[in-house]
Amino acid sequence: MACCKKHKRQRFIKQVKSFCNSLYLNIKSGFKHVTHEDYNDRISICKACPFLNYKDDICQECGCYIKIKARLKVEDCPQNYWKKID
């Protein structure tokens, strides 16, 4: 049980770091959005990903809400399924 708690804590810390980094990059870029086509492509990829929590639409790898993350240009997939757009 202690191992499970340690794993959850490590995942939480990873998610907080990911959130802080994403927030910084998006503030710096002015929260620029991808095109509607790119957004739909990203969402389609996420919907087929084994790391997606379907109930909440949250990536279990980075902890982000995919409907928000997929919309932002400076974001990329932690599993490299899609890249940020310059």
Residue, then its C-alpha position, 0 to 999 in steps of 0.5 A: m500500500a505504501c508503494c501505491k501511495k508513493h506512486k500516486r504522489q510521484r504522479f501528482i508531482k509530475q502533473v503539477k510540474s506539467f501544469c506549471n510549465s504549460l501555464y508558463l508557455n501559454i502565458k508567454s505565447g499569448f494562449k494562441h490556438v490551433t486551427h479547428e482542423d488541427y484541434n479535431d485531429r488532436i482530439s481524435i488521437c487522444k480519444a484513441c490513446p490508452f492514457l486517456n481517462y474517458k470519464d473526465d477527458i483527462c490525460q493520465e500521463c500529464g494530467c491535462y484536460i485534453k479539450i483544453k490542451a489540444r486547443l493550444k499551439v504550444e502544447d504537445c502530447p507527452q507520448n509524442y502522438w502530436k506535436k506543438i505547432d510553431 
